[in-house]
Amino acid sequence: MVGHMTDAPIRAHVAVIGGGIAGLTAALQAAKSGARVTLLEGSADVGGKLRVSEIAGLPVDEGAEAMLARRPEGLELVRELGLADAVAYPGTTSAAIWSRGALHDMPSGHIMGVPADLVALARSRVLSAAGLARVPLDLVRPVTPRGEDVSVAGLIGARVGEEVVDRLVEPLLGGVYAGRAEDLSFEATMPGLADASRARRSLITAARAVRDAAPANAGPVFSTLTAGLGTLAQALAARLVELDVTVRTEAMVRELRRTPEGWRLTVGPTREPEVLDADAVIIAAPARAARRLLQEEVPVASAELGGIEYASMAIVTLAYSGTAFPEPPRGSGYLVPAVESSGVKAVTFSTTKWPHLIDGAPGMVVIRCSIGRYGEEQLLQRSDDELKAMAMTELARTTGVIELPVDVRVTRWGGALPQYSVGHLDRIARIRAAVAGVPGLALCGAAYDGIGIPACIASARAAAARVQDGLTRRGQSETTGERRL
Ligand SMILES: Cc1cc2nc3c(=O)[nH]c(=O)nc-3n(C[C@H](O)[C@H](O)[C@H](O)COP(=O)(O)OP(=O)(O)OC[C@H]3O[C@@H](n4cnc5c(N)ncnc54)[C@H](O)[C@@H]3O)c2cc1C
């Protein structure tokens, strides 16, 4: 334990709960600050939503596949782990949207589906004539009153019409949150546009301001790793082992209690519980797990965590021979609005988007279909065969492929994506305030300040820094003989 009056300083013990990107990064940061670290992952593997496996002999991600390259944290970590040579960028950025019975190129010049360029929107033919005519009313309508927060559909629908919400904004947000525009928070999911639109009456003008403020030639928006983004988790775990971090899998943490010295964790199955003591704890598990763990000791945070809902989804990955298609799939893929969906909400043409994938297997076409949005849990009760059939039917409709794939993989992600619903930012502020009063505790991961990989890395670094600060202060007060609060 920290601060004991012995000659050799005893390193503080930090327990990290959850081995996704957030937990792995928090453990790395804590170990680099000199702590003794134990990482406890409930499942059989670390990585969480980062996982890669082979399909038709090619390494294709089962979960997250693209990392925002315009935030620094992801690429910084990649470089720190010596993976800079493995960074790959998309071969194409053009994407499409299925609307009114056909695929249309995504109009250029939009901010998360909110049009900044009305000519490009008209040319794309994504909206009906009536929907298109409704859009410019935004330029003349009086201010839309909005309080602290408003739903994405509420504000955007009022400004530019429901068709923009249904056929552009919701499908794009669906790619990130698998959520519904009427539930998601405008402030939390579109912070840039929310800021810009506060000072402006027109949302189109706000979207233009955001577009014009973006740096020109800022480089690719996304990146990945050649053997799959999942290898980032594997490389992190290997680095942790080098740093003497104890990395444990199948170590589900079931209970967390405060002790006079720090924390006591109960780990493993109910019949053979194991007790582990730590000076500080970082919870990097999803909100549902954090809720259970904090129920006794930080009930206010626990109750708030219970209010964060999750969407479940499945990814069906199909590998075809290239000759199976009347024409090779174009662009990086397409989105399907809920109003037109048969279940598949997004399709990624992986081998077109990431050309490095087929270096070893030219002629192969790999496609990922995402199935399921928030509130569509019944879809995921279908069997693997039914999900495969759903994906194949979708691809037959849009690409004309009728041959069977050479390989298919179904990945189910139950409780995968936190829903940043209206009031999310205030909820997170209340959780942070409740946790701030508790020494040796920090939370991080996708539930809080951003669900993408770079945001999770940032939240993990902040959590490790918070715990380290607390331990340093505690060490100082114990050596000066002050009592710990
Ligand atoms: C299909 C899919 C595609 C995605 N695509 C992208 C993308 O392309 N780009 C992007 O940036 N983001 C993407 N995301 C989002 C991103 O992957 C996640 O938000 C992020 O990886 C979450 O990391 P995390 O560490 O917070 O949580 P997780 O990855 O969920 O890790 C949490 C870990 O905690 C463990 N755990 C839970 N309870 C306990 C317990 N009691 N004790 C011990 N361990 C526990 C879990 O087993 C899990 O391993 C995608 C997500 C999904 C599901």
The ligand as an SDF file (V2000), in Angstrom:
LIG
                    3D

 53 58  0  0  0  0  0  0  0  0999 V2000
  -19.5640   -3.2800  -34.2070 C   0  0  0  0  0  0  0  0  0  0  0  0
  -18.8900   -2.0370  -33.7350 C   0  0  0  0  0  0  0  0  0  0  0  0
  -18.1840   -1.2530  -34.6440 C   0  0  0  0  0  0  0  0  0  0  0  0
  -17.5350   -0.1110  -34.2000 C   0  0  0  0  0  0  0  0  0  0  0  0
  -16.8200    0.6110  -35.1150 N   0  0  0  0  0  0  0  0  0  0  0  0
  -16.0580    1.6390  -34.6820 C   0  0  0  0  0  0  0  0  0  0  0  0
  -15.1530    2.2640  -35.5740 C   0  0  0  0  0  0  0  0  0  0  0  0
  -15.0260    1.8860  -36.7350 O   0  0  0  0  0  0  0  0  0  0  0  0
  -14.4000    3.2870  -35.0920 N   0  0  0  0  0  0  0  0  0  0  0  0
  -14.4800    3.7090  -33.7780 C   0  0  0  0  0  0  0  0  0  0  0  0
  -13.7610    4.6360  -33.3800 O   0  0  0  0  0  0  0  0  0  0  0  0
  -15.3210    3.1130  -32.9180 N   0  0  0  0  0  0  0  0  0  0  0  0
  -16.1020    2.0850  -33.3320 C   0  0  0  0  0  0  0  0  0  0  0  0
  -16.9380    1.4530  -32.4530 N   0  0  0  0  0  0  0  0  0  0  0  0
  -17.0030    1.9340  -31.0720 C   0  0  0  0  0  0  0  0  0  0  0  0
  -15.7820    1.5320  -30.2750 C   0  0  0  0  0  0  0  0  0  0  0  0
  -15.2930    0.3140  -30.7570 O   0  0  0  0  0  0  0  0  0  0  0  0
  -16.1290    1.3550  -28.8010 C   0  0  0  0  0  0  0  0  0  0  0  0
  -16.8380    2.4840  -28.3280 O   0  0  0  0  0  0  0  0  0  0  0  0
  -14.8610    1.1940  -27.9570 C   0  0  0  0  0  0  0  0  0  0  0  0
  -14.0370    0.1680  -28.4880 O   0  0  0  0  0  0  0  0  0  0  0  0
  -15.2600    0.8930  -26.5260 C   0  0  0  0  0  0  0  0  0  0  0  0
  -14.1140    0.6990  -25.7470 O   0  0  0  0  0  0  0  0  0  0  0  0
  -14.2420    0.5280  -24.1710 P   0  0  0  0  0  0  0  0  0  0  0  0
  -12.9040    0.1480  -23.6780 O   0  0  0  0  0  0  0  0  0  0  0  0
  -14.8930    1.7220  -23.5950 O   0  0  0  0  0  0  0  0  0  0  0  0
  -15.2990   -0.6380  -23.9420 O   0  0  0  0  0  0  0  0  0  0  0  0
  -15.3370   -2.1600  -24.3990 P   0  0  0  0  0  0  0  0  0  0  0  0
  -14.6070   -2.3670  -25.6590 O   0  0  0  0  0  0  0  0  0  0  0  0
  -16.7690   -2.5260  -24.3180 O   0  0  0  0  0  0  0  0  0  0  0  0
  -14.5290   -2.9060  -23.2500 O   0  0  0  0  0  0  0  0  0  0  0  0
  -15.0570   -3.1000  -21.9740 C   0  0  0  0  0  0  0  0  0  0  0  0
  -14.5430   -4.4130  -21.4430 C   0  0  0  0  0  0  0  0  0  0  0  0
  -14.9720   -4.5740  -20.0880 O   0  0  0  0  0  0  0  0  0  0  0  0
  -15.2300   -5.9390  -19.8630 C   0  0  0  0  0  0  0  0  0  0  0  0
  -16.0790   -6.0380  -18.6710 N   0  0  0  0  0  0  0  0  0  0  0  0
  -17.3840   -5.7200  -18.5410 C   0  0  0  0  0  0  0  0  0  0  0  0
  -17.7900   -5.9070  -17.2730 N   0  0  0  0  0  0  0  0  0  0  0  0
  -16.7090   -6.3300  -16.5800 C   0  0  0  0  0  0  0  0  0  0  0  0
  -16.4960   -6.6850  -15.2180 C   0  0  0  0  0  0  0  0  0  0  0  0
  -17.4700   -6.6020  -14.3010 N   0  0  0  0  0  0  0  0  0  0  0  0
  -15.2590   -7.1270  -14.8440 N   0  0  0  0  0  0  0  0  0  0  0  0
  -14.2500   -7.2130  -15.7470 C   0  0  0  0  0  0  0  0  0  0  0  0
  -14.4100   -6.8890  -17.0570 N   0  0  0  0  0  0  0  0  0  0  0  0
  -15.6140   -6.4410  -17.4590 C   0  0  0  0  0  0  0  0  0  0  0  0
  -15.8720   -6.3970  -21.1550 C   0  0  0  0  0  0  0  0  0  0  0  0
  -15.7790   -7.8060  -21.2940 O   0  0  0  0  0  0  0  0  0  0  0  0
  -15.0630   -5.6230  -22.1940 C   0  0  0  0  0  0  0  0  0  0  0  0
  -13.9710   -6.3790  -22.6830 O   0  0  0  0  0  0  0  0  0  0  0  0
  -17.6100    0.2920  -32.8490 C   0  0  0  0  0  0  0  0  0  0  0  0
  -18.3310   -0.4880  -31.9360 C   0  0  0  0  0  0  0  0  0  0  0  0
  -18.9580   -1.6400  -32.3660 C   0  0  0  0  0  0  0  0  0  0  0  0
  -19.7030   -2.4720  -31.3790 C   0  0  0  0  0  0  0  0  0  0  0  0
  1  2  1  0
  2  3  1  0
  2 52  2  0
  3  4  2  0
  4  5  1  0
  4 50  1  0
  5  6  2  0
  6  7  1  0
  6 13  1  0
  7  8  2  0
  7  9  1  0
  9 10  1  0
 10 11  2  0
 10 12  1  0
 12 13  2  0
 13 14  1  0
 14 15  1  0
 14 50  1  0
 15 16  1  0
 16 17  1  0
 16 18  1  0
 18 19  1  0
 18 20  1  0
 20 21  1  0
 20 22  1  0
 22 23  1  0
 23 24  1  0
 24 25  2  0
 24 26  1  0
 24 27  1  0
 27 28  1  0
 28 29  2  0
 28 30  1  0
 28 31  1  0
 31 32  1  0
 32 33  1  0
 33 34  1  0
 33 48  1  0
 34 35  1  0
 35 36  1  0
 35 46  1  0
 36 37  1  0
 36 45  1  0
 37 38  2  0
 38 39  1  0
 39 40  1  0
 39 45  2  0
 40 41  1  0
 40 42  2  0
 42 43  1  0
 43 44  2  0
 44 45  1  0
 46 47  1  0
 46 48  1  0
 48 49  1  0
 50 51  2  0
 51 52  1  0
 52 53  1  0
M  END
$$$$
